[in-house]
Amino acid sequence: MFTGTLTADLLLGDVHSLKGKRAIVRPIVAELRRRFAVAAAEVGDQDLHRRVQVGVATVAGEAAQVTDVLDACERLLADRPEVTLLSTHRQLFGDEDQ
């Protein structure tokens, strides 16, 4: 079994409140969960209006499957017009790492 995580640092567009931020972030997180069957959540920068960190985690039998899913999640985030993908950080864990 392999587990992979992706943390994405995003810059939001024209957002002036935390309510406006939630209106953008919530659908993105929901789409990640729905399309890729991953665990996804806002994991950082909760108190900033224009920045957000989104975390994604997935589990699969093969490392390549984990990589493919995380690649697809990263592409989805990069392709969203309302956000700018600033950076990502990935980790991959196998059974021998635990």
ChimeraX attribute file (.defattr): number of C-alpha atoms within 10 A of each C-alpha:
attribute: neighborCount
match mode: 1-to-1
recipient: residues
	/A:1	12
	/A:2	19
	/A:3	19
	/A:4	20
	/A:5	21
	/A:6	21
	/A:7	22
	/A:8	24
	/A:9	22
	/A:10	22
	/A:11	18
	/A:12	20
	/A:13	15
	/A:14	12
	/A:15	17
	/A:16	12
	/A:17	13
	/A:18	14
	/A:19	11
	/A:20	14
	/A:21	21
	/A:22	16
	/A:23	12
	/A:24	16
	/A:25	20
	/A:26	12
	/A:27	11
	/A:28	20
	/A:29	19
	/A:30	14
	/A:31	15
	/A:32	20
	/A:33	17
	/A:34	12
	/A:35	12
	/A:36	14
	/A:37	13
	/A:38	21
	/A:39	16
	/A:40	23
	/A:41	19
	/A:42	18
	/A:43	14
	/A:44	15
	/A:45	14
	/A:46	14
	/A:47	11
	/A:48	12
	/A:49	19
	/A:50	19
	/A:51	20
	/A:52	23
	/A:53	20
	/A:54	21
	/A:55	21
	/A:56	23
	/A:57	21
	/A:58	20
	/A:59	20
	/A:60	15
	/A:61	11
	/A:62	12
	/A:63	16
	/A:64	11
	/A:65	16
	/A:66	21
	/A:67	21
	/A:68	11
	/A:69	21
	/A:70	22
	/A:71	12
	/A:72	14
	/A:73	22
	/A:74	19
	/A:75	12
	/A:76	14
	/A:77	20
	/A:78	17
	/A:79	12
	/A:80	11
	/A:81	10
	/A:82	15
	/A:83	21
	/A:84	16
	/A:85	19
	/A:86	12
	/A:87	13
	/A:88	14
	/A:89	10
	/A:90	14
	/A:91	11
	/A:92	16
	/A:93	15
	/A:94	15
	/A:95	8
	/A:96	7
	/A:97	7
	/A:98	5
